[in-house]
Amino acid sequence: MTAPLRIGNASGFYGDRFDAMREMLTGGELDVLTGDYLAELTMLILGRDRLANPKDPSVGYARTFLRQLEECLGLAHERGVRIVANAGGLNPAGLAADVRKLAARLGIPARVAHVEGDDLTADHPNSLAAHAYLGAFGIAACLRGGADVVVTGRVTDAALVAGPAAAHFGWGPGDRDQLAGAVVAGHVLECGTQATGGNYAFFAEHLDAEHMDGEGVRQAPRVLRHPGFPLAEIHPDGTSVITKHPGTGGIVDLGTVTAQLLYETQGARYAGPDVTARLDTVRLTEDGPDRVRIHGVRGEAPPPTLKVGLNRLGGFRNEVTFVLTGLDIEHKAALVRDQLETALQAAKTRPADVSWTLARTDRPDAPTEETASALLRLVVRDPDQHTVGRTLSGAAVELALASYPGFHVLAPPGKGAPYGVFEAEYVPQDAVSHVAVLDDGRRIPVPPPHDTLVLAKPPEPPLPDPLPPGPVRRAPLGLLAGARSGDKGGDANVGVWARTDDAWRWLAHTLTADLFRELLPETAELTVVRHTLPHLRALNFTVEGILGEGVAAQHRFDPQAKALGEWLRSRHLDIPETLL
């Protein structure tokens, strides 16, 4: 039997745990170690860095990665572990050159390759960064060419796993089921500890009597204090086992893997540059302690287009939060809002966008001043920095002695900061020059796929039989269902899953798109699309436009929709007593 390829992850975002690379290299056996450093917001940040330092050859990549390699490149070489990371950002060639310099300084014979072709900024002159999401075969070509370290720019997150698997097992574009299996495993790994108990809906179940302090107050569970990073054992047929190094913290079970599978996906077809993975075919089974097997994944031809992420400056924003304490909260909010609106209207230029939010964090007869206070948040946006800077700060500060009783703010308004806008467009696969650049300078073109398939929503699968009628009790949805949510440009997705067959029978018939909008009033006027994934006992909801122009625009209180699912779980509805 062919041994599985053991692929680990050491980063889920730019700024993740610095020591994770060392922990993964020393904690157990690995063949490949990956790191995901890029997100829509990261590309904007790197684009702004490049704009501010156009002559600096080291600008545009994730500098943390290079510092991690300084500590760990020798360890990887000793253990025969190859490293694949998208830390190249906007400048993969620059990062590859600096890794070679580092290896030479450390005396480590590392061959470094990189992938390029994703940068389409020249075709979009109004963008700070415009990058196509490349697939796995550039990475595979680098590894087949002998690379010990592969750095990329914008590739799909799952390509970091699918590329090494394709190189190791000799998969080609026609091995769709195998590629789809690796893509699903890569999607589970890409966010690091989110697969091992981080951001997990049912974390509180891991609190028990052992975690009480001397006064009987619950403490954080030891198992979640320092969760280990995940790894996948990939098999030649594309099946995999998600696990972690022995003795590390965290949890790998059906719930943690299901949660990550649902994260930032939209529908049953999970499209990528190399293959479209059918999430409605994914099956999960326990494979022992902290081991979950992923199998049954089917793949289809990829779409004929590549996604391109466009990041541009949208203008300037500023904000101020007024603290309203004690009685008459609504009247205090109305007074200061009227005063500010009058001042802004009288200014030479009123901000183009003005948004107010009152958060009733106060409680009656509160034992502390903080718990007696509500927060009124004002956010302004405008193409002109002066309009959101001095105009707002002057109007707000001048009210200090002339407004509601107890007037104060969390912090005075600043000068106004630039904010970004993320947009997505699509280009033909053959419009991008995908190239693997080996350590010796050889350039290997990566051709686009020969066969493609235009995406279409598959037919809705049949639902299970509904539960028989019976008594119900008003209770939070989260007693039965887990959830995880996140952002996709201006949209959000909320994945909801049940843990038993009976709970799934109830959830599938109860949580419609209409009820979703009713439970989350912020979505009432938006388009909400429901997708059904019976094998996972899950529903995935896409909420269109709730995040405005993307995370960098900070359109709402939770700009990446990270807690949208937890809000949904907290809402009360009638639940059959047999399930509680």
ZAPAMAR-952095 format. One record per residue (C-alpha): x, y, z. Coordinates in steps of 0.25 Angstrom, whole numbers, plus 2048, in hexadecimal, padded with zeros to 3 digits. Last residue first. Layout:
BEGIN
XYZ
...
***
This chain:
BEGIN
77984D85E
776845852
76983E857
76484C85B
76385084D
76985E84B
76186B84A
76A877847
77487F84F
780886849
78E88384F
792879843
790884839
79988E841
7A3884841
7A2882832
7A4891830
7B0891839
7BB89182E
7B389A825
7C08A081F
7BC8AE823
7B58AB830
7B08B9834
7AD8BC825
7B38C2818
7C18C081C
7C68C480E
7D28BB810
7C88AF812
7C18B0805
7B98BB7FD
7AC8B9805
7AD8AE80F
79E8AA80E
79E8AA7FF
79989C7FD
797892808
79B884804
79587A80D
79B86C80F
792861814
79985481B
79684681E
7A4843818
79F83980E
79284180C
79984E807
78E858804
7908667FF
788872803
78987F7FC
78688C803
7848997FB
7838A5805
7788AD80A
7768A5817
7858A2819
7878AC824
77B8A582A
78289882D
77788E832
76D893828
77789381D
77B884821
76C881822
76A885813
77787E80F
771871815
77686B822
76A862826
76A85781C
77985481B
77A85782A
77084D82F
775841827
78384582A
780845839
77A837837
787833830
79083883B
79B84383B
79484E833
79B85882A
79B866827
7A486D81D
7A287D81C
7A8884810
7AA89280E
7AB89B802
7B28A87FF
7BF8A07FC
7BD892801
7BC893810
7BB88A81C
7B1881824
7B187482C
7A586E832
7A286283C
79485E83E
78C858849
78D861855
79286B84B
78386E847
780874854
77486F85B
76487185B
75F86385E
757859855
74D84E857
74B84584B
74A84383C
751838835
75F83C831
76083F822
765834818
773837813
774842808
77683E7F9
7828457F3
7808527EC
7858517DE
7938567DB
7968657DA
79D8677CD
7AC86A7CA
7B186A7BC
7B985D7BA
7C785D7B5
7D08537AD
7DE8567A8
7E385C7B5
7EC8687B4
7FB8657B1
8058677BC
81286D7B5
81F8687BB
82A8737BD
83886F7C0
83F8787C9
84886E7D0
83E86E7DD
83286C7D4
8288767CF
81A8707CD
8128787C4
80387B7C2
8018857B7
7F28897B9
7E888C7AE
7E787D7AB
7DE87B7B7
7D58857B2
7D38917BC
7C98937C7
7C789F7D0
7C78A17DF
7C78AE7E7
7CD8B27F4
7CD8C17F9
7D78C7802
7D78D180D
7E08DD80E
7E08E381C
7DA8F0822
7E18FA82A
7DD8F4837
7D08F583F
7D18F584E
7D18E8856
7C78E185E
7BE8ED85E
7B98F686A
7AC8FD86D
7A78FA87B
79A902879
79790486B
79D90F862
7A391D864
7B091B86C
7B7911863
7AF915856
7BB91C850
7C290F850
7B8909846
7B791483C
7C691783B
7CA90883A
7C090682F
7C4911826
7D290F82A
7D3901825
7C78FC81C
7C7908813
7D690A814
7D88FC80E
7D08FF802
7CA8F27FB
7C08F1806
7BC8E8812
7B68EA81F
7B48E182B
7AC8E5837
7AB8DB843
7A18DD84F
7A58D485A
79D8D0866
7A18D2875
79D8CC882
7A68C0881
7B28C9880
7AD8D188C
7AD8C5894
7A28BE89D
7978C1893
7898C5897
7848C3889
78E8BD87E
7968C4874
79C8BD867
7918C385F
7998C5852
7948D184A
7998D283C
79B8DF833
7A08DF825
7A48EB81D
7A88EA80E
7AC8F5805
7B28FD810
7AC90C811
7B491680A
7B592580E
7AF92181C
7A192581F
79C91781D
7A7911825
7A391A831
794917830
79790882F
7A090983B
795910843
78A90783F
7928FB842
79690084F
788903853
7828F684E
78D8ED855
78A8F4862
77B8F2860
77D8E385D
7868E286A
77C8E9873
7838E3880
7918DE882
79D8E1879
79E8E486B
7AC8E3865
7AF8E9858
7B78E184D
7BE8E9843
7C18E5835
7CA8E8829
7CA8E481A
7D28E780E
7D08E47FF
7CE8D67F8
7DD8D37F6
7DE8C77EC
7DE8B77ED
7DA8AF7E2
7DA8A07E4
7D98987D7
7D288B7D6
7D68827CA
7CC87E7BF
7C98717B7
7C386A7C4
7CB85E7C9
7C78507C4
7C08487CF
7C48417DC
7BE8377E5
7C28367F4
7BE8287FA
7C8829805
7CD832810
7D182B81D
7D283182A
7DD82F834
7DE835842
7DB828849
7D881D83E
7D381D830
7C6825832
7BF826825
7BC83181B
7B683180D
7B783B803
7AD8397F7
7A58467F9
7B284E7F9
7B484B7EA
7C384F7E7
7C48577DB
7D28557D5
7DF85C7D1
7DC86B7D2
7D28697DE
7C38677DF
7BC8627EC
7AF85D7E6
7A585A7F1
7A38687F5
7AB8747FA
7B7871802
7BE87B80C
7BE871818
7B5864815
7C185B815
7C6861821
7BA85F829
7B9850824
7C884E829
7C5853837
7B884C838
7BD83E833
7C983F83D
7D784583E
7D984B84B
7E3855851
7F0853858
7FC84B853
80083E858
80183784B
80284083F
7F4843838
7EA83C830
7E283D823
7E283081C
7E183080D
7DB82A800
7E182E7F3
7E38207EE
7F28217F0
7F08247FF
7F2832806
7F5832815
7F0840819
7F6849824
7F085282E
7F785D837
7F785A846
7ED86184F
7F486985A
7E986C865
7DF86385E
7E2856865
7E585D872
7D6861873
7D4870876
7D0871885
7C387088B
7C1877898
7BF86E8A5
7C78778AE
7D386F8AE
7D486F89F
7CC865897
7D185E88B
7D1850890
7C2851891
7C0852882
7C285B877
7C485486A
7B5855866
7B7864866
7BF863859
7B285F852
7B286A847
7C1869844
7C9876842
7D686D844
7D385E846
7DD85783D
7D885B830
7D786A833
7E6868837
7EB86A82A
7E2871820
7E786A814
7E685C819
7D8859817
7D885F809
7E4857806
7DD84A809
7D284E800
7DC8527F5
7E38457F7
7D683D7F5
7D38457E9
7E08427E3
7DE8337E5
7D08347DF
7D583C7D3
7E18347CF
7E083A7C1
7E88467C4
7F483D7C7
7F78367D4
8068307D6
80482C7E4
80E8367EA
80D8417E1
7FD8417E1
7FE8407F1
80884C7F2
7FF8547E9
7F28507F0
7F68557FD
7FB8637FA
7F08637EF
7E58637FA
7E88727FD
7E68767EE
7F387C7E9
7F788B7EA
80688C7EB
80E87F7ED
81A87A7F5
81F86C7F3
82B8677FC
83285A7FA
83185B7EB
83484E7E3
82E8517D5
8228487D9
8208527E5
82085E7DC
8178577D2
80D8537DD
80C8627E2
8098667D4
7FF85B7D3
7F785F7DF
7EE86B7DA
7EF87A7D8
7E68847DE
7E88907D6
7ED89D7DC
7EA8AB7DB
7F18B47E5
7F18C37E7
7E68C47DD
7E38D07D3
7ED8CB7C9
7E68BE7C7
7ED8B67BC
7FB8BA7C3
7F58B47D0
7F48A67C9
7FD89F7D2
7FA8907D3
80588C7C9
8108877D3
81487B7DB
82187A7E3
82C8707E4
83786F7EF
8418647F0
8478637FE
855860801
85686680F
86286E812
85A87881B
85F884812
85C87C806
84E87880A
84B88680E
84F88B800
8478807FA
83B884802
83D8937FE
83D88F7EF
8308877F1
82A8937F8
82D89C7ED
8288927E3
81B8907EB
81889F7EB
8098A37ED
8078987F7
8138907F8
80E88A805
80687F7FD
80E874804
813866800
81E860809
825853807
82884A813
835842812
837842821
844848821
840852816
83485681D
83B85982A
846861823
83B86A81D
83486C82B
83A878832
83D880826
83187A81F
828881829
82E88E826
82C88C817
81D88881A
81B895823
81F89E817
81289A80F
8158A0801
8138AD7FA
8208B57FE
82D8AE7FD
8328B47F0
8308C37F6
82E8CD7EB
81F8CE7EC
81F8D07FB
8118D77FE
80A8D17F2
8108C37F5
80B8C4804
7FD8C87FF
7FD8BC7F6
8028B3802
7F68B880B
7EC8B67FF
7F18A87FD
7F08A580C
7E28AA80C
7DE8A0801
7E5895808
7F388F808
7FD889811
7F987A80F
805871814
80886380F
811858815
81484C80D
81983E810
81683F81F
81983682B
81783B839
817848842
82584D83E
821853830
813857834
81785E841
822865839
81986A82F
80E86E83A
817877841
81388383A
80488183D
7FC888832
7FF89682E
7FD89481F
7F288981F
7EF87A821
7FE877824
80686A827
7FE85F81F
80285181E
803847812
806838814
806831807
80082380A
808816808
80580E7FC
800800800
***
